Amino acid sequence: MQSEIKSNLRLLFLLIFVTAGTGLLWYLDGNEGNISSDKYADFAIEDTSEIVKIFIADNYGSTLLEREVGDEYWVLNGEFKARKSSTDLLLKTFNRAAVKGAVPEQMRETVIRNLAGAAKKVEIYTGREKPEKIWYVGSATPSHTGTYMLLEIPGEGKADEPFIVHMEGFTGFLTTRFFTNEKEWKYTGIFNYPNRSLQTVEFVNSKEEQNTYILRADTAGILNMYIKSGIEIVYTDTLRIQDHFLRFNKVHFESFNSRLTVEQEEELKQTTPNYTITCTDFDGVSTTVFLYEKDEEHLYGVTEDGQVVLVQTFVFNPLIVGTQQLIEIN
């Protein structure tokens, strides 16, 4: 009799457990269904190739990114080329953004208040006069695996409830991807010569004229080397000279933040550069950068339009090799 009672109790507990579990699953499925059917939980842009304008504003300023459909690079604030890695990251974020869950009730008022006061506003345009969607991007969740965000759909209104949003395939928060500092957005490329479009590299060492040279390619890719006066330099290690020439095909500097004051930048530009590199393509278009010694890790660079930048010695030391070094290794 006692064993039968114990058996019945076990069965009762099992039934209670199954019923509770079923109820929980039903509740969660119902919530997920409610979120997935909520138009204000649909942050993603399915076809990012249609995005032609992105406007970002925060408490520190604003940034406008624009392009024609199919363009590889975006135009920054109507004037500069934008950093491709950063715009590509934005497009990936727009495409993969998904709601991770609702904001817990006990945090809701705080999150809404913070979004109202400090959110980054991101307008996403797909060709129409009004944005397709407007994101309000807030801070990270305590676990740093999600971001508090709120969606506005122009013509339909702004959501009443924020969500916790993440990017599928990425662990972390999204806030830092939306910034308004123009210097951080600017394209950092100096030389870019795809498909053997580079014709000439002229390197000038202002202190050691014997290390100044010109490398010029013909249409067949044959390289001739000259000193500044135009006298040809005969070399034997063809592979080394070709490898050196190819280093100039794609070169970026590190940052527009020179870490100098405006006065120091102007003073630097009045001095003679240590090195000058000019690259020219087969259409005759030239690009020049002026280089100045700084420390073991960096050089200062001055672009043709007078902007002072930081360049890494890791990238540029192989480029400022002089004639004697190139020939001596042969």
Backbone torsions as a table, in degrees:
resi	resn	phi	psi	omega
1	MET	NA	-45.4	-179.9
2	GLN	-64.4	-40.5	179.7
3	SER	-65.6	-33.9	178.7
4	GLU	-67.5	-38.5	178.3
5	ILE	-63.9	-43.7	179.2
6	LYS	-61.2	-40.8	-179.8
7	SER	-63.6	-42.0	179.7
8	ASN	-66.2	-36.9	177.7
9	LEU	-64.4	-42.3	178.3
10	ARG	-60.4	-43.0	179.2
11	LEU	-63.0	-40.3	179.2
12	LEU	-64.1	-45.6	178.2
13	PHE	-61.1	-38.2	179.7
14	LEU	-64.3	-43.3	179.9
15	LEU	-64.1	-40.4	178.0
16	ILE	-62.2	-43.6	-179.5
17	PHE	-62.6	-46.0	-179.5
18	VAL	-64.0	-41.8	-179.6
19	THR	-63.8	-43.5	179.2
20	ALA	-64.6	-41.6	179.0
21	GLY	-64.0	-41.2	178.3
22	THR	-63.6	-41.4	178.9
23	GLY	-63.6	-40.0	178.9
24	LEU	-64.2	-45.1	178.7
25	LEU	-62.1	-40.3	178.3
26	TRP	-62.3	-41.0	-179.8
27	TYR	-64.5	-46.0	-179.4
28	LEU	-65.4	-43.4	179.3
29	ASP	-61.5	-38.5	178.9
30	GLY	-64.6	-40.8	178.6
31	ASN	-66.7	-43.3	178.9
32	GLU	-62.1	-39.9	179.1
33	GLY	-63.8	-41.2	179.7
34	ASN	-62.8	-42.6	179.8
35	ILE	-66.2	-46.6	-176.0
36	SER	-65.6	-26.0	179.8
37	SER	-92.0	-3.4	-180.0
38	ASP	-81.8	118.8	-177.6
39	LYS	-63.7	-24.5	179.9
40	TYR	-84.2	5.3	172.8
41	ALA	-106.0	1.9	-178.8
42	ASP	-96.9	82.7	-176.6
43	PHE	-80.7	-27.0	-168.6
44	ALA	-71.0	152.7	170.3
45	ILE	-109.7	113.5	-172.0
46	GLU	-64.6	-46.5	-178.0
47	ASP	-112.3	94.7	-176.9
48	THR	-73.9	-12.0	177.1
49	SER	-66.0	-18.6	-179.9
50	GLU	-84.3	-11.7	-178.4
51	ILE	-73.3	125.9	-177.4
52	VAL	-121.4	-10.5	179.9
53	LYS	-151.8	138.3	176.8
54	ILE	-133.5	126.2	177.7
55	PHE	-118.2	125.8	-179.0
56	ILE	-120.5	130.7	177.6
57	ALA	-135.5	139.7	173.8
58	ASP	-141.2	-168.9	-177.3
59	ASN	-71.9	-4.5	-176.9
60	TYR	-109.4	-12.9	-179.2
61	GLY	157.6	-159.1	-179.2
62	SER	-147.8	159.9	-179.9
63	THR	-140.0	136.9	177.3
64	LEU	-118.8	126.6	177.1
65	LEU	-118.7	130.1	-177.8
66	GLU	-137.9	153.1	175.4
67	ARG	-158.4	161.0	167.5
68	GLU	-86.9	150.5	179.4
69	VAL	-56.7	127.9	179.5
70	GLY	97.0	-13.7	178.9
71	ASP	-66.6	141.6	178.6
72	GLU	-78.4	-39.0	-177.3
73	TYR	-110.4	147.3	176.7
74	TRP	-95.3	153.7	176.4
75	VAL	-97.2	129.3	-177.2
76	LEU	-97.2	121.4	176.9
77	ASN	50.2	34.3	175.4
78	GLY	70.8	10.0	-171.7
79	GLU	-138.9	-41.2	-171.8
80	PHE	-111.5	158.1	170.6
81	LYS	-78.7	135.8	-177.7
82	ALA	-90.3	153.8	179.3
83	ARG	-65.1	120.0	-173.4
84	LYS	-65.9	-38.7	-178.7
85	SER	-60.7	-35.3	-179.2
86	SER	-75.0	-40.4	178.3
87	THR	-69.7	-36.7	176.3
88	ASP	-61.8	-38.9	179.2
89	LEU	-65.7	-38.7	176.5
90	LEU	-61.9	-46.0	-179.0
91	LEU	-62.3	-40.0	177.8
92	LYS	-63.8	-39.4	178.7
93	THR	-65.7	-43.5	178.7
94	PHE	-60.2	-36.6	-176.2
95	ASN	-77.3	-37.2	-171.9
96	ARG	-102.2	0.5	-178.7
97	ALA	-63.0	133.5	-179.5
98	ALA	-146.9	147.8	178.6
99	VAL	-72.7	128.2	177.8
100	LYS	-90.3	-29.0	179.1
101	GLY	171.5	174.6	177.0
102	ALA	-79.5	157.3	175.2
103	VAL	-74.3	129.3	178.5
104	PRO	-54.3	142.4	-174.8
105	GLU	-54.6	-40.3	-176.5
106	GLN	-69.8	-14.8	-179.5
107	MET	-106.8	-6.3	-169.6
108	ARG	-58.0	-50.9	-176.5
109	GLU	-63.2	-39.8	179.6
110	THR	-64.8	-44.0	-179.5
111	VAL	-63.5	-44.3	179.9
112	ILE	-63.1	-41.6	179.3
113	ARG	-63.9	-42.2	179.6
114	ASN	-67.5	-38.0	177.4
115	LEU	-64.3	-39.0	-179.5
116	ALA	-66.1	-31.7	-174.7
117	GLY	-98.3	-25.8	-171.4
118	ALA	-139.0	11.2	-178.5
119	ALA	-69.2	150.7	170.9
120	LYS	-88.0	125.9	179.8
121	LYS	-93.4	125.8	-176.5
122	VAL	-124.7	110.7	178.7
123	GLU	-96.9	129.3	-176.1
124	ILE	-116.7	117.4	-176.1
125	TYR	-108.8	139.4	177.6
126	THR	-121.4	29.3	174.8
127	GLY	115.0	-22.3	178.1
128	ARG	-84.7	167.8	-178.4
129	GLU	-65.6	-39.4	177.8
130	LYS	-91.6	154.2	177.4
131	PRO	-64.1	152.2	173.0
132	GLU	-69.4	-45.7	178.3
133	LYS	-148.0	154.7	174.4
134	ILE	-125.0	122.6	176.9
135	TRP	-97.8	140.3	167.6
136	TYR	-112.8	109.1	-171.4
137	VAL	-101.5	120.3	-178.4
138	GLY	-103.5	-150.5	-176.0
139	SER	-86.5	176.8	179.1
140	ALA	-80.0	155.7	172.0
141	THR	-70.3	162.9	179.5
142	PRO	-55.0	-30.8	179.6
143	SER	-82.4	-8.2	-177.7
144	HIS	60.4	26.8	177.3
145	THR	-112.1	4.2	178.8
146	GLY	-152.9	170.6	-178.1
147	THR	-132.5	134.3	176.6
148	TYR	-75.7	123.2	-176.8
149	MET	-142.2	156.8	178.5
150	LEU	-136.4	143.3	-174.4
151	LEU	-111.9	139.0	170.6
152	GLU	-120.6	135.2	176.2
153	ILE	-113.2	107.2	-177.5
154	PRO	-53.2	133.8	-178.0
155	GLY	90.6	-17.8	-179.4
156	GLU	-119.6	-20.3	175.3
157	GLY	114.5	179.6	-179.0
158	LYS	-104.4	143.5	-179.8
159	ALA	-63.4	149.1	175.2
160	ASP	-84.1	-25.7	-174.7
161	GLU	-117.9	133.7	172.7
162	PRO	-80.8	165.8	177.3
163	PHE	-130.8	164.5	169.6
164	ILE	-93.7	119.0	-174.7
165	VAL	-115.6	143.1	174.1
166	HIS	-135.5	175.4	176.6
167	MET	-111.6	123.6	-178.2
168	GLU	-59.8	131.0	-179.1
169	GLY	88.1	5.2	-178.8
170	PHE	-137.8	135.2	176.1
171	THR	-107.5	116.5	-177.4
172	GLY	150.9	-171.7	179.5
173	PHE	-113.5	166.2	-166.7
174	LEU	-107.5	-8.1	-171.2
175	THR	-55.4	-44.3	-173.2
176	THR	-68.2	-10.9	179.4
177	ARG	-77.5	-13.8	-176.7
178	PHE	-113.2	98.1	-176.7
179	PHE	-130.2	164.6	-173.9
180	THR	-122.6	2.3	178.9
181	ASN	-71.1	115.7	-175.8
182	GLU	-59.4	-39.2	-178.6
183	LYS	-62.4	-34.2	179.8
184	GLU	-73.8	-23.4	-179.1
185	TRP	-87.2	-22.9	-173.5
186	LYS	-63.4	141.7	176.6
187	TYR	-62.2	133.5	-174.7
188	THR	-101.7	9.3	-179.9
189	GLY	-74.4	139.1	173.3
190	ILE	-106.4	-56.6	178.8
191	PHE	-115.0	135.1	177.6
192	ASN	-148.9	103.3	-174.8
193	TYR	-131.2	83.8	178.6
194	PRO	-76.9	161.0	172.1
195	ASN	53.4	45.8	176.2
196	ARG	55.2	38.4	179.7
197	SER	-86.6	-8.3	178.3
198	LEU	-78.3	126.9	179.8
199	GLN	-104.6	-44.8	-171.2
200	THR	-135.9	137.9	169.6
201	VAL	-121.6	124.0	175.5
202	GLU	-115.2	121.5	-179.2
203	PHE	-114.9	127.6	-179.6
204	VAL	-120.3	123.2	171.4
205	ASN	-104.0	108.3	-170.9
206	SER	-66.8	-24.2	-178.1
207	LYS	-95.7	-20.4	-177.7
208	GLU	-132.3	86.6	-175.8
209	GLU	-60.8	-27.1	179.3
210	GLN	-67.1	-14.9	178.7
211	ASN	-100.9	13.3	176.0
212	THR	-90.9	140.3	-177.9
213	TYR	-153.2	166.9	172.1
214	ILE	-128.6	129.8	172.6
215	LEU	-112.1	126.1	-177.2
216	ARG	-130.5	130.1	179.3
217	ALA	-100.0	144.5	171.4
218	ASP	-94.1	-178.2	-175.6
219	THR	-66.1	-18.9	178.1
220	ALA	-89.8	-3.0	179.3
221	GLY	89.7	5.6	178.4
222	ILE	-76.3	131.8	-176.4
223	LEU	-102.4	131.1	171.3
224	ASN	-113.3	143.8	-176.3
225	MET	-119.5	137.0	-176.1
226	TYR	-135.0	152.6	167.3
227	ILE	-85.4	173.5	-171.0
228	LYS	-59.1	-33.3	-177.9
229	SER	-74.3	-7.5	178.6
230	GLY	100.5	-3.5	178.1
231	ILE	-73.4	131.4	-177.2
232	GLU	-73.3	141.3	176.1
233	ILE	-102.8	126.2	178.6
234	VAL	-87.0	128.8	177.4
235	TYR	-129.2	158.4	-177.3
236	THR	-112.7	-27.5	-178.3
237	ASP	-88.4	81.7	-176.5
238	THR	-60.2	-41.5	-176.5
239	LEU	-63.3	-42.0	-179.8
240	ARG	-64.3	-43.2	-179.5
241	ILE	-65.7	-39.6	177.7
242	GLN	-64.2	-43.7	178.5
243	ASP	-60.8	-40.7	179.3
244	HIS	-64.4	-43.5	179.3
245	PHE	-60.6	-41.3	-177.0
246	LEU	-69.6	-19.5	177.5
247	ARG	-61.3	-22.7	-176.6
248	PHE	-87.2	-3.3	-177.1
249	ASN	-61.8	-38.6	-178.3
250	LYS	-145.0	109.3	-175.5
251	VAL	-135.0	130.8	177.8
252	HIS	-121.3	151.6	169.9
253	PHE	-93.3	175.0	-174.1
254	GLU	-85.9	-47.7	-170.8
255	SER	-158.9	151.5	171.7
256	PHE	-80.0	-10.0	178.9
257	ASN	-83.3	97.7	-176.6
258	SER	-76.9	-15.1	-176.9
259	ARG	68.0	18.7	176.3
260	LEU	-111.4	154.7	172.4
261	THR	-73.9	166.4	177.8
262	VAL	-59.1	-40.2	179.8
263	GLU	-64.7	-42.0	179.3
264	GLN	-66.2	-36.9	177.4
265	GLU	-63.7	-43.9	-179.6
266	GLU	-65.0	-38.0	178.0
267	GLU	-65.6	-40.5	178.5
268	LEU	-60.9	-43.7	-176.8
269	LYS	-67.7	-17.2	178.0
270	GLN	-85.2	-9.2	-179.0
271	THR	-95.3	161.9	179.1
272	THR	-75.2	128.5	179.4
273	PRO	-67.5	151.4	174.5
274	ASN	-68.9	-38.5	-177.9
275	TYR	-140.4	148.6	174.0
276	THR	-132.2	129.9	177.8
277	ILE	-121.4	126.9	176.6
278	THR	-124.1	124.6	177.2
279	CYS	-113.6	141.3	-177.0
280	THR	-132.5	136.1	178.1
281	ASP	-92.0	-179.5	-176.1
282	PHE	-72.9	-9.2	173.9
283	ASP	-91.0	0.4	178.7
284	GLY	85.4	9.9	179.7
285	VAL	-87.8	125.1	-175.1
286	SER	-110.8	150.1	173.8
287	THR	-133.0	132.5	-176.5
288	THR	-123.8	141.6	171.6
289	VAL	-130.7	138.4	179.1
290	PHE	-106.2	132.8	-173.1
291	LEU	-119.3	141.2	-178.7
292	TYR	-131.1	141.1	178.5
293	GLU	-62.7	142.8	174.9
294	LYS	-130.5	-74.1	178.6
295	ASP	-152.9	-167.5	-175.4
296	GLU	-66.6	-26.4	-174.5
297	GLU	-100.4	-22.8	-173.7
298	HIS	-140.1	155.2	164.8
299	LEU	-117.9	156.6	167.4
300	TYR	-87.9	141.8	174.1
301	GLY	-123.5	146.9	173.6
302	VAL	-123.7	122.2	-179.0
303	THR	-82.2	171.3	-177.4
304	GLU	-60.7	-30.2	179.8
305	ASP	-89.9	13.2	171.6
306	GLY	85.5	11.7	178.8
307	GLN	-85.3	134.5	179.3
308	VAL	-93.5	127.8	-175.7
309	VAL	-129.9	166.8	173.2
310	LEU	-102.7	134.8	175.5
311	VAL	-124.6	147.4	-178.3
312	GLN	-83.5	135.5	175.4
313	THR	-64.4	-29.3	177.9
314	PHE	-57.3	-37.6	-179.8
315	VAL	-84.0	-41.2	-169.0
316	PHE	-94.0	-23.2	178.8
317	ASN	-55.9	-41.3	176.6
318	PRO	-66.1	-18.7	-178.8
319	LEU	-87.3	-23.7	-176.3
320	ILE	-99.0	27.7	173.3
321	VAL	-73.6	130.1	-177.0
322	GLY	-85.2	175.6	-178.1
323	THR	-57.0	-45.7	-176.9
324	GLN	-61.3	-41.7	178.7
325	GLN	-65.9	-39.2	179.5
326	LEU	-65.3	-40.3	-176.6
327	ILE	-80.5	-36.9	-175.8
328	GLU	-62.7	-29.5	-177.5
329	ILE	-77.8	-15.3	180.0
330	ASN	-61.3	NA	NA
